[in-house]
Amino acid sequence: MVVGVAQFELFMPYNQSLKEKRHLLGKLKDRVLAQMKVVVSEVGHQDLWQRAQLGFAVVGADERVLDALIGRTMQAIVAMGLGEVLREERDFLHYE
């Protein structure tokens, strides 16, 4: 079993409030779930209205397949145009 974890930071320069940030992140989470069947969670920067630290995890048998899924998920997020991805990290944990 392999667990793929992705964490990324999103910069949303046009947000004017935390309320607007929450609205856009809700939209992002809903679209990713509908398109990719992946649940995204806000894992940091909850108090900053122009930045969000988000993450998601996927589980499977093959690291290459999971890496491709993470890549497609990140492409879908970028294509939404809700902000700029400043940083992305991926990690894979292997279990027997």
MOPAC internal coordinates of N, CA, C and O (Angstrom, degrees):
PM7 1SCF
backbone

  N    0.0000 0     0.00 0     0.00 0    0    0    0
  C    1.4586 1     0.00 0     0.00 0    1    0    0
  C    1.5259 1   108.27 1     0.00 0    2    1    0
  O    1.2310 1   121.51 1   -41.47 1    3    2    1
  N    1.3129 1   114.72 1   138.53 1    3    2    1
  C    1.4649 1   121.68 1   178.15 1    5    3    2
  C    1.5261 1   108.14 1  -124.91 1    6    5    3
  O    1.2310 1   121.23 1   -44.10 1    7    6    5
  N    1.3285 1   115.26 1   135.90 1    7    6    5
  C    1.4652 1   121.28 1   174.82 1    9    7    6
  C    1.5242 1   107.17 1  -113.06 1   10    9    7
  O    1.2310 1   120.79 1   -57.03 1   11   10    9
  N    1.3169 1   116.09 1   122.97 1   11   10    9
  C    1.4615 1   121.35 1   176.05 1   13   11   10
  C    1.5204 1   109.41 1  -103.57 1   14   13   11
  O    1.2310 1   120.86 1   -52.07 1   15   14   13
  N    1.3207 1   115.95 1   127.93 1   15   14   13
  C    1.4639 1   121.27 1  -178.10 1   17   15   14
  C    1.5246 1   108.24 1  -119.67 1   18   17   15
  O    1.2310 1   120.75 1   -47.95 1   19   18   17
  N    1.3140 1   116.18 1   132.05 1   19   18   17
  C    1.4641 1   121.62 1   176.71 1   21   19   18
  C    1.5229 1   108.71 1  -123.43 1   22   21   19
  O    1.2310 1   121.46 1   -42.92 1   23   22   21
  N    1.3077 1   114.81 1   137.08 1   23   22   21
  C    1.4658 1   121.27 1   176.38 1   25   23   22
  C    1.5193 1   106.62 1  -134.66 1   26   25   23
  O    1.2310 1   120.64 1   -42.87 1   27   26   25
  N    1.3310 1   116.38 1   137.13 1   27   26   25
  C    1.4548 1   119.15 1  -179.16 1   29   27   26
  C    1.5200 1   110.20 1  -148.07 1   30   29   27
  O    1.2310 1   122.02 1   -22.30 1   31   30   29
  N    1.3282 1   113.74 1   157.70 1   31   30   29
  C    1.4601 1   120.74 1   178.51 1   33   31   30
  C    1.5213 1   108.23 1  -111.94 1   34   33   31
  O    1.2310 1   121.28 1   -48.80 1   35   34   33
  N    1.3227 1   115.15 1   131.20 1   35   34   33
  C    1.4577 1   122.11 1  -177.46 1   37   35   34
  C    1.5244 1   108.85 1  -114.51 1   38   37   35
  O    1.2310 1   120.77 1   -50.79 1   39   38   37
  N    1.3402 1   116.13 1   129.21 1   39   38   37
  C    1.4601 1   122.12 1   176.76 1   41   39   38
  C    1.5170 1   107.83 1  -105.09 1   42   41   39
  O    1.2310 1   120.61 1   -56.90 1   43   42   41
  N    1.3344 1   116.44 1   123.10 1   43   42   41
  C    1.4674 1   123.10 1  -178.46 1   45   43   42
  C    1.5240 1   108.31 1  -119.77 1   46   45   43
  O    1.2310 1   119.95 1   -93.82 1   47   46   45
  N    1.3475 1   117.70 1    86.18 1   47   46   45
  C    1.4604 1   121.46 1  -170.08 1   49   47   46
  C    1.5256 1   115.04 1   -67.04 1   50   49   47
  O    1.2310 1   119.95 1   160.81 1   51   50   49
  N    1.3220 1   117.70 1   -19.19 1   51   50   49
  C    1.4635 1   119.52 1  -174.94 1   53   51   50
  C    1.5217 1   113.39 1   -93.87 1   54   53   51
  O    1.2310 1   120.11 1   177.34 1   55   54   53
  N    1.3239 1   117.39 1    -2.66 1   55   54   53
  C    1.4692 1   119.78 1   176.83 1   57   55   54
  C    1.5242 1   110.05 1   -66.74 1   58   57   55
  O    1.2310 1   120.95 1   -39.62 1   59   58   57
  N    1.3106 1   115.79 1   140.38 1   59   58   57
  C    1.4592 1   121.11 1   179.12 1   61   59   58
  C    1.5242 1   112.95 1  -112.51 1   62   61   59
  O    1.2310 1   120.33 1   172.94 1   63   62   61
  N    1.3337 1   116.98 1    -7.06 1   63   62   61
  C    1.4680 1   119.46 1  -177.65 1   65   63   62
  C    1.5262 1   109.98 1  -160.96 1   66   65   63
  O    1.2310 1   121.17 1   -14.67 1   67   66   65
  N    1.3287 1   115.37 1   165.33 1   67   66   65
  C    1.4588 1   120.34 1   174.38 1   69   67   66
  C    1.5253 1   111.02 1   -64.17 1   70   69   67
  O    1.2310 1   120.61 1   145.79 1   71   70   69
  N    1.3219 1   116.44 1   -34.21 1   71   70   69
  C    1.4636 1   120.72 1   178.80 1   73   71   70
  C    1.5325 1   110.59 1   -61.61 1   74   73   71
  O    1.2310 1   120.50 1   136.19 1   75   74   73
  N    1.3175 1   116.65 1   -43.81 1   75   74   73
  C    1.4628 1   120.87 1   178.39 1   77   75   74
  C    1.5319 1   110.68 1   -65.65 1   78   77   75
  O    1.2310 1   120.76 1   140.18 1   79   78   77
  N    1.3338 1   116.16 1   -39.82 1   79   78   77
  C    1.4623 1   120.58 1   177.32 1   81   79   78
  C    1.5216 1   110.18 1   -59.87 1   82   81   79
  O    1.2310 1   120.13 1   132.05 1   83   82   81
  N    1.3230 1   117.36 1   -47.95 1   83   82   81
  C    1.4729 1   121.74 1  -179.93 1   85   83   82
  C    1.5310 1   110.88 1   -59.68 1   86   85   83
  O    1.2310 1   120.71 1   140.25 1   87   86   85
  N    1.3218 1   116.25 1   -39.75 1   87   86   85
  C    1.4640 1   120.45 1   178.94 1   89   87   86
  C    1.5323 1   110.50 1   -62.35 1   90   89   87
  O    1.2310 1   120.25 1   131.95 1   91   90   89
  N    1.3346 1   117.13 1   -48.05 1   91   90   89
  C    1.4643 1   120.86 1  -179.05 1   93   91   90
  C    1.5226 1   111.92 1   -66.23 1   94   93   91
  O    1.2310 1   120.48 1   140.54 1   95   94   93
  N    1.3393 1   116.69 1   -39.46 1   95   94   93
  C    1.4618 1   119.15 1   178.52 1   97   95   94
  C    1.5241 1   111.15 1   -66.90 1   98   97   95
  O    1.2310 1   120.34 1   143.94 1   99   98   97
  N    1.3089 1   116.96 1   -36.06 1   99   98   97
  C    1.4648 1   120.45 1   175.68 1  101   99   98
  C    1.5169 1   111.10 1   -61.44 1  102  101   99
  O    1.2310 1   121.04 1   137.93 1  103  102  101
  N    1.3257 1   115.61 1   -42.07 1  103  102  101
  C    1.4655 1   121.60 1   177.84 1  105  103  102
  C    1.5371 1   110.04 1   -63.02 1  106  105  103
  O    1.2310 1   120.58 1   134.78 1  107  106  105
  N    1.3311 1   116.50 1   -45.22 1  107  106  105
  C    1.4638 1   121.82 1   179.36 1  109  107  106
  C    1.5272 1   110.44 1   -60.71 1  110  109  107
  O    1.2310 1   120.52 1   131.48 1  111  110  109
  N    1.3253 1   116.62 1   -48.52 1  111  110  109
  C    1.4713 1   120.75 1  -178.98 1  113  111  110
  C    1.5232 1   111.43 1   -60.83 1  114  113  111
  O    1.2310 1   120.21 1   136.83 1  115  114  113
  N    1.3236 1   117.20 1   -43.17 1  115  114  113
  C    1.4665 1   121.23 1  -179.86 1  117  115  114
  C    1.5268 1   111.60 1   -63.95 1  118  117  115
  O    1.2310 1   120.39 1   137.16 1  119  118  117
  N    1.3269 1   116.85 1   -42.84 1  119  118  117
  C    1.4683 1   120.48 1  -179.28 1  121  119  118
  C    1.5265 1   111.80 1   -66.96 1  122  121  119
  O    1.2310 1   120.59 1   137.24 1  123  122  121
  N    1.3381 1   116.47 1   -42.76 1  123  122  121
  C    1.4667 1   119.69 1   179.36 1  125  123  122
  C    1.5265 1   110.08 1   -63.85 1  126  125  123
  O    1.2310 1   120.35 1   138.18 1  127  126  125
  N    1.3111 1   116.94 1   -41.82 1  127  126  125
  C    1.4618 1   120.26 1   178.13 1  129  127  126
  C    1.5272 1   110.68 1   -62.42 1  130  129  127
  O    1.2310 1   119.97 1   135.86 1  131  130  129
  N    1.3173 1   117.66 1   -44.14 1  131  130  129
  C    1.4666 1   121.34 1  -178.88 1  133  131  130
  C    1.5312 1   111.95 1   -67.66 1  134  133  131
  O    1.2310 1   120.29 1   137.92 1  135  134  133
  N    1.3332 1   117.05 1   -42.08 1  135  134  133
  C    1.4668 1   120.86 1  -175.02 1  137  135  134
  C    1.5223 1   113.25 1   -83.09 1  138  137  135
  O    1.2310 1   120.54 1   137.70 1  139  138  137
  N    1.3359 1   116.58 1   -42.30 1  139  138  137
  C    1.4618 1   120.86 1  -170.24 1  141  139  138
  C    1.5288 1   113.82 1  -111.10 1  142  141  139
  O    1.2310 1   120.10 1   169.96 1  143  142  141
  N    1.3112 1   117.42 1   -10.04 1  143  142  141
  C    1.4719 1   122.38 1  -175.92 1  145  143  142
  C    1.5323 1   111.11 1    59.78 1  146  145  143
  O    1.2310 1   121.17 1  -141.35 1  147  146  145
  N    1.3366 1   115.37 1    38.65 1  147  146  145
  C    1.4642 1   123.40 1   179.01 1  149  147  146
  C    1.5200 1   107.87 1  -124.44 1  150  149  147
  O    1.2310 1   120.65 1   -45.66 1  151  150  149
  N    1.3294 1   116.36 1   134.34 1  151  150  149
  C    1.4634 1   121.34 1   179.17 1  153  151  150
  C    1.5270 1   108.76 1   -95.27 1  154  153  151
  O    1.2310 1   120.69 1   -56.40 1  155  154  153
  N    1.3254 1   116.29 1   123.60 1  155  154  153
  C    1.4612 1   123.31 1   178.68 1  157  155  154
  C    1.5198 1   108.08 1  -102.34 1  158  157  155
  O    1.2310 1   120.88 1   -39.83 1  159  158  157
  N    1.3389 1   115.93 1   140.17 1  159  158  157
  C    1.4620 1   120.61 1  -179.79 1  161  159  158
  C    1.5279 1   109.98 1  -128.53 1  162  161  159
  O    1.2310 1   120.71 1   -35.50 1  163  162  161
  N    1.3175 1   116.24 1   144.50 1  163  162  161
  C    1.4650 1   120.98 1   174.33 1  165  163  162
  C    1.5232 1   107.26 1   -79.74 1  166  165  163
  O    1.2310 1   120.46 1   -59.74 1  167  166  165
  N    1.3316 1   116.73 1   120.26 1  167  166  165
  C    1.4633 1   121.05 1  -174.08 1  169  167  166
  C    1.5305 1   113.61 1  -115.16 1  170  169  167
  O    1.2310 1   119.93 1   179.82 1  171  170  169
  N    1.3183 1   117.75 1    -0.18 1  171  170  169
  C    1.4558 1   120.37 1   179.29 1  173  171  170
  C    1.5151 1   111.04 1  -171.53 1  174  173  171
  O    1.2310 1   120.91 1    -8.97 1  175  174  173
  N    1.3210 1   115.87 1   171.03 1  175  174  173
  C    1.4705 1   123.30 1  -179.52 1  177  175  174
  C    1.5301 1   112.55 1    59.01 1  178  177  175
  O    1.2310 1   120.02 1  -146.40 1  179  178  177
  N    1.3221 1   117.56 1    33.60 1  179  178  177
  C    1.4629 1   119.89 1  -179.25 1  181  179  178
  C    1.5252 1   113.05 1   -63.09 1  182  181  179
  O    1.2310 1   120.03 1   155.36 1  183  182  181
  N    1.3146 1   117.55 1   -24.64 1  183  182  181
  C    1.4638 1   120.46 1  -176.66 1  185  183  182
  C    1.5362 1   113.61 1   -95.23 1  186  185  183
  O    1.2310 1   119.96 1  -179.59 1  187  186  185
  N    1.3266 1   117.69 1     0.41 1  187  186  185
  C    1.4678 1   121.37 1   178.65 1  189  187  186
  C    1.5213 1   109.18 1  -102.18 1  190  189  187
  O    1.2310 1   119.81 1   -51.52 1  191  190  189
  N    1.3228 1   117.96 1   128.48 1  191  190  189
  C    1.4557 1   120.40 1  -173.51 1  193  191  190
  C    1.5238 1   114.72 1   -86.28 1  194  193  191
  O    1.2310 1   119.46 1   169.13 1  195  194  193
  N    1.3340 1   118.64 1   -10.87 1  195  194  193
  C    1.4639 1   119.92 1   177.80 1  197  195  194
  C    1.5243 1   113.20 1  -111.44 1  198  197  195
  O    1.2310 1   120.17 1   178.22 1  199  198  197
  N    1.3157 1   117.28 1    -1.78 1  199  198  197
  C    1.4667 1   121.00 1  -179.71 1  201  199  198
  C    1.5163 1   110.03 1  -130.81 1  202  201  199
  O    1.2310 1   121.87 1   -31.33 1  203  202  201
  N    1.3206 1   114.02 1   148.67 1  203  202  201
  C    1.4596 1   120.26 1   175.83 1  205  203  202
  C    1.5211 1   108.17 1  -141.10 1  206  205  203
  O    1.2310 1   120.82 1   -42.55 1  207  206  205
  N    1.3076 1   116.04 1   137.45 1  207  206  205
  C    1.4579 1   121.65 1   172.51 1  209  207  206
  C    1.5240 1   105.84 1  -107.71 1  210  209  207
  O    1.2310 1   120.91 1   -61.48 1  211  210  209
  N    1.3219 1   115.86 1   118.52 1  211  210  209
  C    1.4562 1   121.58 1  -173.39 1  213  211  210
  C    1.5213 1   109.94 1  -123.62 1  214  213  211
  O    1.2310 1   120.97 1   -22.17 1  215  214  213
  N    1.3238 1   115.75 1   157.83 1  215  214  213
  C    1.4522 1   119.80 1   178.41 1  217  215  214
  C    1.5099 1   111.84 1  -153.12 1  218  217  215
  O    1.2310 1   121.56 1   -18.61 1  219  218  217
  N    1.3268 1   114.61 1   161.39 1  219  218  217
  C    1.4590 1   121.39 1   173.97 1  221  219  218
  C    1.5239 1   108.43 1  -156.16 1  222  221  219
  O    1.2310 1   120.83 1   -19.16 1  223  222  221
  N    1.3237 1   116.02 1   160.84 1  223  222  221
  C    1.4584 1   122.14 1   179.59 1  225  223  222
  C    1.5191 1   109.27 1  -133.37 1  226  225  223
  O    1.2310 1   121.21 1   -31.38 1  227  226  225
  N    1.3227 1   115.29 1   148.62 1  227  226  225
  C    1.4603 1   122.02 1   176.70 1  229  227  226
  C    1.5260 1   108.05 1  -132.73 1  230  229  227
  O    1.2310 1   120.56 1   -29.90 1  231  230  229
  N    1.3200 1   116.54 1   150.10 1  231  230  229
  C    1.4629 1   121.86 1  -176.96 1  233  231  230
  C    1.5183 1   109.06 1  -125.31 1  234  233  231
  O    1.2310 1   120.68 1   -41.16 1  235  234  233
  N    1.3270 1   116.30 1   138.84 1  235  234  233
  C    1.4553 1   120.65 1   178.06 1  237  235  234
  C    1.5159 1   111.16 1  -168.98 1  238  237  235
  O    1.2310 1   121.05 1    12.45 1  239  238  237
  N    1.3307 1   115.59 1  -167.55 1  239  238  237
  C    1.4586 1   121.25 1  -177.18 1  241  239  238
  C    1.5285 1   113.02 1  -101.49 1  242  241  239
  O    1.2310 1   119.82 1   161.03 1  243  242  241
  N    1.3349 1   117.95 1   -18.97 1  243  242  241
  C    1.4615 1   121.65 1  -172.71 1  245  243  242
  C    1.5323 1   110.43 1  -128.34 1  246  245  243
  O    1.2310 1   120.61 1   -57.58 1  247  246  245
  N    1.3240 1   116.44 1   122.42 1  247  246  245
  C    1.4694 1   120.94 1  -178.47 1  249  247  246
  C    1.5264 1   111.93 1   -61.06 1  250  249  247
  O    1.2310 1   119.91 1   142.35 1  251  250  249
  N    1.3267 1   117.78 1   -37.65 1  251  250  249
  C    1.4724 1   120.29 1  -179.22 1  253  251  250
  C    1.5259 1   111.58 1   -63.44 1  254  253  251
  O    1.2310 1   120.84 1   139.70 1  255  254  253
  N    1.3161 1   116.01 1   -40.30 1  255  254  253
  C    1.4651 1   120.30 1   178.88 1  257  255  254
  C    1.5274 1   110.00 1   -65.33 1  258  257  255
  O    1.2310 1   120.63 1   137.03 1  259  258  257
  N    1.3344 1   116.40 1   -42.97 1  259  258  257
  C    1.4657 1   120.45 1   179.64 1  261  259  258
  C    1.5244 1   111.17 1   -66.41 1  262  261  259
  O    1.2310 1   120.33 1   140.16 1  263  262  261
  N    1.3316 1   116.98 1   -39.84 1  263  262  261
  C    1.4616 1   120.39 1   178.42 1  265  263  262
  C    1.5292 1   110.33 1   -62.12 1  266  265  263
  O    1.2310 1   120.46 1   139.29 1  267  266  265
  N    1.3269 1   116.73 1   -40.71 1  267  266  265
  C    1.4708 1   120.49 1   177.44 1  269  267  266
  C    1.5266 1   110.76 1   -64.86 1  270  269  267
  O    1.2310 1   120.06 1   139.57 1  271  270  269
  N    1.3323 1   117.50 1   -40.43 1  271  270  269
  C    1.4682 1   121.16 1   178.37 1  273  271  270
  C    1.5253 1   110.86 1   -64.08 1  274  273  271
  O    1.2310 1   120.41 1   137.14 1  275  274  273
  N    1.3260 1   116.81 1   -42.86 1  275  274  273
  C    1.4666 1   120.29 1   177.12 1  277  275  274
  C    1.5266 1   109.65 1   -61.96 1  278  277  275
  O    1.2310 1   120.26 1   137.27 1  279  278  277
  N    1.3268 1   117.11 1   -42.73 1  279  278  277
  C    1.4640 1   120.94 1   178.59 1  281  279  278
  C    1.5212 1   112.47 1   -61.19 1  282  281  279
  O    1.2310 1   120.45 1   135.60 1  283  282  281
  N    1.3338 1   116.74 1   -44.40 1  283  282  281
  C    1.4726 1   120.00 1   178.54 1  285  283  282
  C    1.5267 1   111.08 1   -65.53 1  286  285  283
  O    1.2310 1   120.63 1   142.97 1  287  286  285
  N    1.3242 1   116.40 1   -37.03 1  287  286  285
  C    1.4653 1   120.28 1   178.38 1  289  287  286
  C    1.5243 1   110.28 1   -65.35 1  290  289  287
  O    1.2310 1   120.22 1   136.52 1  291  290  289
  N    1.3305 1   117.19 1   -43.48 1  291  290  289
  C    1.4643 1   120.44 1   178.21 1  293  291  290
  C    1.5251 1   110.72 1   -64.91 1  294  293  291
  O    1.2310 1   119.68 1   141.57 1  295  294  293
  N    1.3319 1   118.21 1   -38.43 1  295  294  293
  C    1.4694 1   121.02 1   176.80 1  297  295  294
  C    1.5242 1   110.84 1   -62.27 1  298  297  295
  O    1.2310 1   120.60 1   139.33 1  299  298  297
  N    1.3242 1   116.46 1   -40.67 1  299  298  297
  C    1.4710 1   120.34 1   178.62 1  301  299  298
  C    1.5235 1   110.56 1   -63.88 1  302  301  299
  O    1.2310 1   120.38 1   140.32 1  303  302  301
  N    1.3269 1   116.88 1   -39.68 1  303  302  301
  C    1.4677 1   121.03 1   179.50 1  305  303  302
  C    1.5288 1   110.19 1   -65.21 1  306  305  303
  O    1.2310 1   120.09 1   134.32 1  307  306  305
  N    1.3216 1   117.44 1   -45.68 1  307  306  305
  C    1.4689 1   121.59 1   178.98 1  309  307  306
  C    1.5279 1   110.20 1   -62.53 1  310  309  307
  O    1.2310 1   120.15 1   139.13 1  311  310  309
  N    1.3280 1   117.31 1   -40.87 1  311  310  309
  C    1.4661 1   121.78 1  -178.19 1  313  311  310
  C    1.5276 1   112.76 1   -63.94 1  314  313  311
  O    1.2310 1   119.89 1   157.55 1  315  314  313
  N    1.3184 1   117.82 1   -22.45 1  315  314  313
  C    1.4667 1   120.77 1   178.56 1  317  315  314
  C    1.5202 1   111.71 1   -67.40 1  318  317  315
  O    1.2310 1   120.10 1   155.67 1  319  318  317
  N    1.3235 1   117.42 1   -24.33 1  319  318  317
  C    1.4559 1   121.19 1   176.84 1  321  319  318
  C    1.5174 1   114.92 1    68.84 1  322  321  319
  O    1.2310 1   120.05 1  -155.02 1  323  322  321
  N    1.3244 1   117.51 1    24.98 1  323  322  321
  C    1.4675 1   120.30 1  -179.35 1  325  323  322
  C    1.5213 1   112.77 1   -83.86 1  326  325  323
  O    1.2310 1   120.45 1   166.54 1  327  326  325
  N    1.3225 1   116.74 1   -13.46 1  327  326  325
  C    1.4532 1   120.53 1  -179.49 1  329  327  326
  C    1.5177 1   109.91 1   177.67 1  330  329  327
  O    1.2310 1   121.19 1     2.88 1  331  330  329
  N    1.3159 1   115.32 1  -177.12 1  331  330  329
  C    1.4581 1   122.44 1  -178.52 1  333  331  330
  C    1.5259 1   109.31 1  -107.01 1  334  333  331
  O    1.2310 1   120.60 1   -49.79 1  335  334  333
  N    1.3228 1   116.46 1   130.21 1  335  334  333
  C    1.4622 1   120.49 1   176.34 1  337  335  334
  C    1.5233 1   107.32 1   -78.35 1  338  337  335
  O    1.2310 1   120.82 1   -65.03 1  339  338  337
  N    1.3331 1   116.04 1   114.97 1  339  338  337
  C    1.4656 1   121.12 1  -178.01 1  341  339  338
  C    1.5213 1   111.97 1   -86.04 1  342  341  339
  O    1.2310 1   120.82 1   145.26 1  343  342  341
  N    1.3239 1   116.04 1   -34.74 1  343  342  341
  C    1.4644 1   120.32 1  -174.60 1  345  343  342
  C    1.5184 1   108.09 1  -152.36 1  346  345  343
  O    1.2310 1   121.15 1   -38.18 1  347  346  345
  N    1.3145 1   115.41 1   141.82 1  347  346  345
  C    1.4635 1   120.83 1   177.05 1  349  347  346
  C    1.5206 1   108.72 1  -137.38 1  350  349  347
  O    1.2310 1   120.65 1   -44.50 1  351  350  349
  N    1.3204 1   116.36 1   135.50 1  351  350  349
  C    1.4606 1   122.06 1   176.33 1  353  351  350
  C    1.5168 1   108.67 1  -128.54 1  354  353  351
  O    1.2310 1   121.22 1   -38.92 1  355  354  353
  N    1.3251 1   115.28 1   141.08 1  355  354  353
  C    1.4664 1   121.15 1   175.46 1  357  355  354
  C    1.5187 1   108.25 1  -127.89 1  358  357  355
  O    1.2310 1   121.15 1   -35.53 1  359  358  357
  N    1.3205 1   115.41 1   144.47 1  359  358  357
  C    1.4550 1   120.72 1   177.04 1  361  359  358
  C    1.5199 1   107.92 1  -144.75 1  362  361  359
  O    1.2310 1   120.91 1   -33.62 1  363  362  361
  N    1.3167 1   115.87 1   146.38 1  363  362  361
  C    1.4605 1   121.10 1  -179.72 1  365  363  362
  C    1.5213 1   109.24 1  -126.55 1  366  365  363
  O    1.2310 1   121.09 1   -52.45 1  367  366  365
  N    1.3054 1   115.51 1   127.55 1  367  366  365
  C    1.4598 1   122.55 1   179.34 1  369  367  366
  C    1.5223 1   108.03 1  -109.52 1  370  369  367
  O    1.2310 1   120.49 1   -50.78 1  371  370  369
  N    1.3250 1   116.67 1   129.22 1  371  370  369
  C    1.4658 1   121.92 1  -177.65 1  373  371  370
  C    1.5243 1   109.65 1  -107.62 1  374  373  371
  O    1.2310 1   120.97 1   -49.09 1  375  374  373
  N    1.3261 1   115.76 1   130.91 1  375  374  373
  C    1.4594 1   122.91 1   177.67 1  377  375  374
  C    1.5220 1   108.38 1  -124.48 1  378  377  375
  O    1.2310 1   120.91 1   -34.18 1  379  378  377
  N    1.3081 1   115.87 1   145.82 1  379  378  377
  C    1.4727 1   119.79 1   177.57 1  381  379  378
  C    1.4981 1   110.97 1   -98.11 1  382  381  379
  O    1.2310 1   120.10 1   180.00 1  383  382  381

